[in-house]
Each structure stands twice: as C-alpha cells, then as structure tokens.
Amino acid sequence: MANMKFYCDAERCIECNACVTACKNENDVPWGVNRRRVVTIKDGEPGERSLSVACMHCSDAPCAAVCPVNCFYTTEDGVVLHDKDTCIGCGYCSYACPFGAPQFPKVGAFASRGKMDKCTFCAGGPAEDGSAAEHTKYGSNRLSEGKLPLCAEMCSTKALLAGDADVVSDIYRKRVVNRGASVMEWGVNYERASLDANKKS
C-alpha cells in the first residue's frame, strides 16, 4: 500500500497562502483553526525561507502515543486520523505534536473547547458512507476519489508535494540534482567569462 506524506520545498514556497485557503474552503475548517499554515523562518533576514506546515502523518505518531482514549488511528495509506466521537478534547496530542497539528476548535474555558481538529490528508473520517455529517466533522474525502489533498494541488509553484512517500522523495531528489547541476553550470560559465575578460584586458 502507499505511504502518504507531505513535503514542502522551501526553495519554491513563496508564502502565498494558497494552500491554507484551499484547505479552509475544501474542508469547511472552523474560524480560528488552521489545519495548514505557512511559517516563515528568518523573516526579513538573509536566508529567509517559508514552509507550509500541517500534520506530517508520522509513521510513529506522538499524538497517538499520548492519547488516553486511543482515538488516533493510522489508515492503510499511512494517514494518521482521529475519531472525534471518541476524542475527549484533553489536548495531550497538541502538546505532543512537534508541528502543532491538533488544535482546539474553540477558545474559552478548557472543558468547553471541543473535540480536537487536525489535517486529515483529505481522507475524511472513520465512516465510509461519505455522508454530510461525516463531511461536517472531518471535511472532504478526496483520497477515495483518487485525488490528492487540495492544498498540494493548489500550490502554484509546486512547493507543496503530497502523495506516496517514494514518489514524493523521487521528485524532490530530482530537483536537488537539477539545482546542483545548474549551480555548477553557472559557476563554469562565470569562470569562462572571467577568463575571457582577462584575455581581452
């Protein structure tokens, strides 16, 4: 079976937030919750980079390890989901996740913040009926239609990759090789130009 993963190429991300908007619109994410967000590192400084961050659907998910009611589960495709009917909204998963993926859907007193919400890789919820109630709780199930998460499909620079881990890693590996080749080519051309300039002088 496929092992679904996200990867964000920091060299391509332009911080347009199209992925964030696509996720909100496709899954009717409640106000105040961002299943996906864009984080900028070294903002305004040399080496500034932006990354689109969401649940990374870990192979050994820390959120699942700390959940006292075992509401987290991993699908055959390697997508980490959680059952909102079982979730008690304790928030342990939000403290355990290094990416800040699980979030409370409401603000206010601790006991009134509701069930946790997180990225589902557009795989819906535990029920397979595709009902309106299921969509309201979990959002779209694009994977069952043979589609990838809309956040990745809407990325204009293809910085955000989604799909089988082997395919995603192959795409990124080719990009790295091409970048290295272009840098080497630029270096050779620069050296040739310098030599030509020296000959003329």
JOLIN-V326963 format. One line per field, one symbol per residue. phi: phi as a letter, one per 20 degrees, with the letter a starting at -180 (. if undefined). psi: psi as a letter, one per 30 degrees, with the letter a starting at -180 (. if undefined). burial: b if it has 16 or more other ideal C-beta (glycine too) atoms within 10 Angstrom, else e. A space follows every 50 residues. Layout:
phi=???
psi=???
burial=???
//
This chain:
phi=.fdfbdbdeffdfdlemfffffffffdlffgndcfcbddddlgmdgnfcc cedbfelffcfffffeffdleebdffeneecceffegdmfngfffeffdm ffcffcepggfdenffcbfdlldmcffdemfffffffcnfdfffemdegf gffeffelfedbqfgfffffffffffffffffffffffffffffffffff f
psi=lljkllkkjfffkghfgeeeeeeeeeghklkfkjfklkkkkhkglkgkkk kkkakghkeikfeeefkfghfklklfggkjlkjffekghfgeeeefkffh eklkfllakefgfallklkgghgbaelgfhleeeeeefalifefggllkf eeffjfghejkkakeeeeeeeeeeeeeeeeeeeeeeeeeeeeeeeeeeee .
burial=eebbbbbbbeeebeebebbbebbbebbebeeebbbbbbeeeeeeeeeeeb bbbbbbbbeebbbbeebeeebbeebeebbbbbbbeebebbebbbeebebe bbbbbbeeeeeebebbbbbbbbbbbbeeeeeeebeebbbbbbbeeeeebb bbbbbeeebbbbbebeebeeeeeeeeeeeeeeeeeeeeeeeeeeeeeeee e
//
